[in-house]
Amino acid sequence: MQNKELVVISTKEQWKIWSHVAAHSFGGPAGQIAVIHKLVVEDKKLISEERFLHALNFCMLLPGPEAQQLATYMGWLMNKWRGGLIAGGLFILPGFLSILALSYLYVIYNDVPFIQGLFYGMKPAIIAIVTSALYRISKKSLKNSFYWGMAIFAFISLFFFNISFPIVVVLSGLLGVIYGKVFAHHELISDLGSLPRPAFSQTLKTLFVWILVWIAPIILTLMIFGEDSTFHALNLFFSKMSMVTFGGAYAALSYVAQKTVEVYSWLQGSEMLDGLAMAETTPGPLIQTVQFVGFMGAYRFPDVSSPFLAAFIGSVLTTWMTFAPCFLWIFTFAPYVEFIRGQKVFTDALQAITASVVGVIFNLSVWFVLKALFFKSQEVNFGPLDFEYPVLTTIDFFATGICLVALLLQFKFKQGLFTVLGTCTALGIIIRYIF
C-alpha cells in the first residue's frame, strides 16, 4: 500500500492549529490525543486515520509523554523540524506558564487558609484520580497471567525492596521479549508504506544536534555552579528520568516522588501531591509535575542569591531536561518509524513494560495514601526489605473523608476531573476555615 500524500501547511497555519491544541490539552494523555485526532484527522483532514494510529503506536514505543510526542510527530509530518518544534513547543508552553505562576503563588501565599484549604482538598482527590487511572490501565494491559505477574513483580520490587525504577523498566522489557519469543507467535502486519529513509549521515547530524541541545544546560551549569550545585543535580536526575519514562506520567512520577522526597529532600511528600494537583488542573502533559519539583528544589536549595530566581531557573532546567529528549527521539527516529513499528521485539517489550506500569502506579497510590491520609508512617529496613507503613492511630479523618467522596464521585457517579477536584477543594477550604 502506498503512502497517502502528506499535507504540508504554512508556518502561520501551524501556529493556529497547535495553539488550539495547546489551549484544549486538559484531561491527561487520552483527552489530549483525542483533541489532536479531532483537529488534524477529522476537522482539518491533514493526516489520514491510518497514519495517525501508526504515529501513535510509534510514540507509545518511546520514553516520554506520548501525547506531546504525538503532537511533535504530527508537526514533523506536516512541516519537518519546523513543524515539530512548533507543535511540541506549544504543547508544553501553556502548562509551563501555568505551573510557574501557581508555584510562585504556592511559596508566597502558602500560609493563607484559603490556599492551604485548596491544596488540602486536592491531595485526597488526587488519590482517587490516580486510582481511576490504575483501573483503566489494568483493564487494557493485564491480558493474561503473565502480565498480571509483571504488575505484581513491579509493585513488590518498588514498594518492598525499593529497587530503582529504571531497573524495573529494563527487567520488564527483557522478560517481555523472552515471553514473546517463547509463547507469543503472532506476526505484526503494517499496512503503510515507509516514509523515505534519510541518509545515515543526516541521521547522525540530527542525533548530534539534539544531543548537544539536550546536554548544553548540563555543561553550562556544571561550569558555572559546580558539580555539587542543585542545578547540576536537577539536570542529571531529570535527564536520567527522561530516558525511562515508559508507561505514562504516573509511572515516572512514582520514581520522581520517592527519589526527590526521600533522597534529595527537594520537597515533602505532601508537596509532591500539590504539584500533581497543579498539573492535573492545567493544560499540557501530566509529566509537567516535574517542573514544580525543580522549582521547589531550587527554591529550597538556591545556587544564586535570590530563591525566586533560583526557582525560575530550576523550572526551566527541569522542563528542558524532560522534553529535549522527546524532540531528539522524534526528529531522529521518525523517518525509521516503519522499521521500528515492524519489529515484534519492540512491541513485546512495550506490552510487558505497560503491564508492569500497573504495579508502578499502584505503588504510587500507596505512597500517596501514606503521605496524604496519615500524619506518621513507620520505616522498615531489614536486609533487602526497605519500605514504610502507616501508623494507623495517626489517620487524618478529614482527608480520608474527602478521599472517599472523591472515590464515590469518580467510580459511583462517573463525574469528571473538574467536578471531583472542585468538590474536594471546596471541602478542603471549608475544613481549613472551621478547624
C-alpha positions in Angstrom: 0.0 0.0 0.0 1.4 3.4 -1.0 1.8 6.3 1.4 -1.1 8.8 1.3 0.0 12.3 0.5 1.0 14.3 3.5 -0.3 17.8 3.6 2.3 20.5 4.0 0.9 23.6 5.5 2.3 27.1 6.2 4.0 28.1 9.4 1.2 30.5 10.2 -1.4 27.7 9.9 0.8 25.5 12.1 0.8 28.1 14.8 -3.0 28.4 14.7 -3.5 24.6 14.8 -1.2 23.8 17.7 -2.2 26.9 19.7 -5.7 25.5 19.6 -4.5 22.1 20.7 -2.4 23.6 23.5 -5.4 25.6 24.8 -7.5 22.5 25.0 -4.9 20.0 26.3 -6.6 19.2 29.6 -7.6 15.8 30.8 -4.4 13.7 30.6 -3.0 11.9 27.6 -6.3 10.3 26.5 -8.0 13.6 26.3 -5.0 15.3 24.6 -4.7 12.6 22.0 -8.5 12.9 21.3 -8.1 16.7 20.8 -5.2 16.2 18.3 -7.1 13.5 16.5 -10.3 15.6 16.1 -8.4 18.6 14.8 -5.8 17.1 12.4 -7.7 14.0 11.3 -11.4 14.8 11.5 -11.7 18.6 11.1 -8.7 19.6 9.0 -8.1 16.2 7.3 -4.3 16.9 7.3 -3.4 13.3 8.3 -5.1 10.1 7.5 -6.6 7.9 10.2 -4.1 5.1 9.4 -1.1 7.3 9.6 -2.4 8.9 12.9 -2.7 5.5 14.5 0.6 4.5 13.1 2.2 7.5 14.6 0.5 6.9 18.0 1.9 3.4 18.1 5.3 4.7 17.4 5.1 7.3 20.2 4.0 4.6 22.6 7.3 2.8 22.0 9.3 5.8 23.1 10.1 7.0 26.6 8.4 10.3 27.5 4.9 11.8 27.3 3.2 10.1 24.3 0.7 13.0 23.7 3.4 15.6 23.5 5.5 13.3 21.3 2.5 12.6 19.1 1.9 16.4 18.6 5.6 16.8 17.7 5.4 13.9 15.2 2.3 15.3 13.6 4.0 18.6 13.3 7.1 16.9 11.8 4.9 15.1 9.2 3.4 18.4 8.2 6.5 20.6 8.0 9.5 18.6 9.2 11.6 20.0 12.1 10.0 23.5 12.0 6.5 22.0 12.3 7.7 19.6 15.0 9.2 22.4 17.1 6.0 24.5 16.8 3.7 21.6 17.7 5.8 20.2 20.5 6.8 23.5 21.9 3.2 24.9 22.0 2.0 21.7 23.7 4.4 22.4 26.6 4.2 26.2 26.9 0.7 26.7 28.5 1.4 24.1 31.2 4.8 25.5 31.9 3.5 29.1 32.3 0.5 27.9 34.4 2.6 25.8 36.8 5.2 28.5 37.1 2.6 31.0 38.2 0.9 28.6 40.6 4.3 27.6 42.0 5.1 31.2 42.9 1.6 31.6 44.5 2.3 28.4 46.4 5.5 29.6 48.1 4.4 33.2 48.6 0.9 32.6 50.0 1.1 29.1 51.5 0.2 30.4 54.9 -3.1 31.8 53.8 -6.0 29.5 55.0 -7.7 29.6 51.6 -4.6 28.4 49.8 -4.0 25.8 52.5 -7.5 24.5 52.1 -7.3 24.4 48.4 -4.4 22.0 48.4 -5.6 20.2 51.4 -8.7 19.2 49.5 -6.7 18.4 46.3 -4.4 15.8 47.9 -7.1 13.2 48.7 -8.8 13.9 45.3 -5.5 13.0 43.5 -5.5 9.6 45.2 -9.0 8.9 43.6 -7.8 10.2 40.2 -4.7 8.0 40.3 -6.8 5.0 41.4 -9.1 5.6 38.4 -6.1 5.7 36.0 -4.9 2.5 37.6 -8.2 0.8 37.0 -8.3 1.9 33.3 -4.8 0.9 32.5 -5.1 -2.5 34.3 -8.2 -3.4 32.2 -6.3 -2.8 29.0 -2.9 -4.2 29.8 -3.4 -7.2 32.1 -4.5 -9.6 29.5 -3.3 -12.9 31.0 -1.4 -14.3 34.0 2.0 -13.3 32.6 1.1 -9.6 32.5 -0.6 -9.9 36.0 2.7 -11.3 37.2 4.6 -8.4 35.6 2.4 -5.9 37.6 2.9 -7.8 40.9 6.7 -8.0 40.2 6.9 -4.3 39.6 4.9 -3.4 42.8 6.9 -5.8 45.1 10.2 -4.6 43.6 9.4 -0.9 44.1 7.4 -0.9 47.4 9.1 -3.6 49.4 12.7 -3.6 48.1 13.0 0.0 46.8 14.6 -1.2 43.6 15.3 1.6 41.2 12.5 2.3 38.6 14.9 2.2 35.6 16.0 -1.3 36.6 12.3 -2.4 36.8 11.7 -1.0 33.3 14.7 -2.8 31.8 13.9 -6.1 33.5 10.2 -5.9 32.5 11.2 -5.2 28.9 13.6 -8.2 28.8 11.1 -10.5 30.3 8.5 -9.3 27.8 10.9 -10.1 24.9 11.6 -13.6 26.3 7.9 -14.2 26.8 7.1 -13.1 23.2 9.7 -15.4 21.7 8.7 -18.4 23.7 4.9 -18.1 24.0 3.6 -15.5 21.6 3.9 -16.2 17.9 1.7 -13.6 16.3 3.1 -11.5 13.4 2.9 -7.8 13.1 1.5 -6.6 9.9 2.0 -3.0 8.8 -0.3 -1.7 6.0 1.5 1.6 5.4 4.5 2.1 3.2 7.5 3.6 4.9 8.5 7.2 4.7 11.6 7.9 2.6 14.5 6.8 4.7 17.1 9.6 5.1 20.8 9.2 4.6 22.7 7.8 7.5 24.8 10.9 7.7 21.7 13.0 8.1 20.6 10.8 11.0 23.9 11.2 12.7 23.7 15.0 12.2 20.2 15.2 13.7 21.3 13.0 16.6 24.4 15.1 17.3 22.5 18.4 17.2 19.8 17.3 19.6 22.1 15.6 22.0 24.0 18.9 22.1 20.8 20.8 22.7 20.0 18.3 25.5 23.3 18.4 27.3 24.2 22.1 26.8 22.5 23.2 30.1 24.2 20.4 31.9 27.7 21.6 30.7 26.8 25.2 31.4 25.5 24.8 34.9 28.4 22.5 35.7 31.0 25.1 34.6 29.2 28.0 36.4 27.9 26.4 39.6 29.9 23.2 40.0 29.0 19.5 40.4 27.6 19.9 43.9 25.0 22.5 42.9 21.3 22.0 42.9 21.0 23.0 39.3 23.5 20.3 38.3 21.7 17.7 40.4 18.4 18.6 38.8 19.9 18.3 35.3 21.3 14.9 35.9 18.3 13.5 37.7 15.7 14.6 35.2 18.0 13.6 32.3 18.0 10.1 33.7 14.3 10.2 34.3 13.6 11.2 30.7 15.3 8.0 29.5 13.0 5.6 31.4 9.6 7.3 31.4 7.8 4.4 29.7 4.2 3.7 30.5 2.9 7.2 31.1 3.4 10.0 33.5 2.1 8.2 36.6 4.8 5.6 36.3 7.5 8.2 36.0 6.1 10.3 38.9 6.3 7.3 41.2 10.0 7.2 40.6 10.3 11.0 40.8 8.3 11.3 44.0 10.2 8.7 46.0 13.7 9.9 44.9 13.2 13.7 45.2 11.4 13.4 48.5 13.4 10.7 50.2 16.9 11.0 48.7 17.2 14.7 47.6 14.7 16.3 50.0 13.8 18.9 47.4 10.2 18.8 48.6 8.0 16.9 51.1 5.6 14.1 50.2 2.5 16.3 50.6 4.1 19.0 48.4 4.6 16.4 45.7 0.8 15.8 45.8 0.3 19.5 45.5 2.5 19.6 42.3 0.5 16.8 40.8 -2.7 18.6 41.6 -1.3 21.7 39.7 -0.5 19.6 36.6 -4.0 17.8 36.7 -5.8 21.2 36.6 -3.7 23.0 34.0 -3.2 22.4 30.2 -0.3 20.3 29.0 1.2 16.9 29.8 0.9 15.5 33.3 4.6 14.9 33.5 4.9 18.7 33.8 4.5 18.0 37.5 8.3 17.6 37.5 8.6 21.4 36.9 7.1 22.0 40.3 9.7 19.6 41.8 12.5 21.5 40.1 11.0 24.8 41.3 10.8 23.7 44.9 14.3 22.1 44.9 16.0 25.2 43.5 13.9 27.4 45.8 14.8 25.4 48.9 18.5 25.0 48.0 19.3 28.0 45.8 22.5 28.3 43.9 22.0 32.1 43.4 21.3 34.9 45.9 17.5 35.0 45.2 15.5 31.9 45.9 12.8 33.2 43.5 15.3 33.5 40.6 16.8 30.1 41.5 13.2 28.6 41.4 12.7 30.0 37.9 16.0 28.6 36.7 15.1 25.3 38.3 11.7 25.2 36.5 13.4 25.9 33.1 16.1 23.3 33.6 13.7 20.6 34.7 11.4 21.3 31.8 14.4 21.3 29.4 15.8 18.0 30.6 12.3 16.4 30.5 11.3 17.4 27.0 14.5 18.0 25.0 14.9 14.2 24.6 11.4 14.0 23.2 12.4 16.1 20.3 15.6 14.0 19.9 13.5 10.8 19.7 11.1 12.2 17.2 13.4 14.0 14.8 16.0 11.2 14.8 13.7 8.1 14.6 10.5 9.3 12.9 12.0 8.6 9.5 12.6 5.0 10.5 9.1 4.6 12.0 8.1 1.7 9.7 11.2 -0.3 10.6 10.7 0.2 14.4 7.0 -0.4 14.2 7.5 -3.6 12.2 9.8 -5.3 14.8 8.0 -7.6 17.1 10.7 -7.4 19.8 9.7 -3.7 20.4 6.0 -4.4 20.9 6.7 -7.5 23.1 8.9 -5.3 25.4 6.4 -2.4 25.4 3.5 -4.7 26.4 5.4 -6.1 29.3 6.5 -2.6 30.4 2.9 -1.4 30.2 1.7 -4.3 32.4 4.4 -3.6 35.0 3.3 0.1 35.0 0.1 -1.1 36.7 2.3 -2.2 39.6 4.2 1.1 39.4 1.0 3.1 39.6 -0.3 1.0 42.5 3.0 1.7 44.3 2.4 5.5 43.6 -1.1 5.2 45.0 0.0 3.5 48.2 2.8 6.2 48.6 0.2 9.0 48.2 -2.1 7.4 50.8 0.8 7.3 53.2 1.6 11.0 52.6 -2.0 12.4 52.4 -4.1 10.4 54.8 -1.7 9.7 57.7 0.4 12.1 59.8 3.1 9.5 60.5 4.5 6.3 59.0 7.0 3.7 60.2 10.0 2.7 58.2 11.2 -1.0 57.9 14.8 -1.6 57.0 15.7 -5.3 57.4 18.0 -6.9 54.9 16.8 -6.3 51.4 13.4 -5.0 52.7 13.1 -1.2 52.6 9.6 0.1 52.9 7.3 2.1 55.2 3.7 1.5 56.5 1.2 3.9 58.1 0.8 4.4 61.8 -3.0 3.7 61.9 -3.6 5.8 65.0 -2.4 8.9 63.1 -5.0 8.8 60.4 -6.3 12.1 59.2 -10.1 11.6 59.3 -11.0 14.7 57.4 -8.6 13.9 54.5 -9.8 10.3 54.4 -13.4 11.6 54.2 -12.5 13.8 51.3 -10.8 10.9 49.6 -13.9 8.7 50.0 -16.1 11.5 48.5 -13.7 11.7 45.5 -13.8 7.9 45.0 -17.6 8.0 45.1 -17.7 10.8 42.6 -15.2 9.0 40.4 -16.5 5.5 40.4 -20.1 5.6 41.5 -21.3 8.8 39.9 -18.8 8.8 37.0 -18.0 12.5 37.5 -15.3 14.3 35.5 -12.0 15.6 36.7 -13.0 19.1 37.4 -16.2 18.1 39.3 -14.1 15.8 41.5 -11.4 18.4 42.1 -13.9 21.3 42.6 -15.9 19.4 45.2 -12.8 18.2 47.1 -11.1 21.6 47.1 -14.3 23.2 48.4 -14.5 20.7 51.2 -10.8 21.3 52.0 -11.3 25.1 52.2 -14.3 24.7 54.5 -12.4 22.4 56.8 -9.4 24.7 57.0 -11.5 27.7 57.9 -13.5 25.8 60.5 -10.7 23.8 62.0 
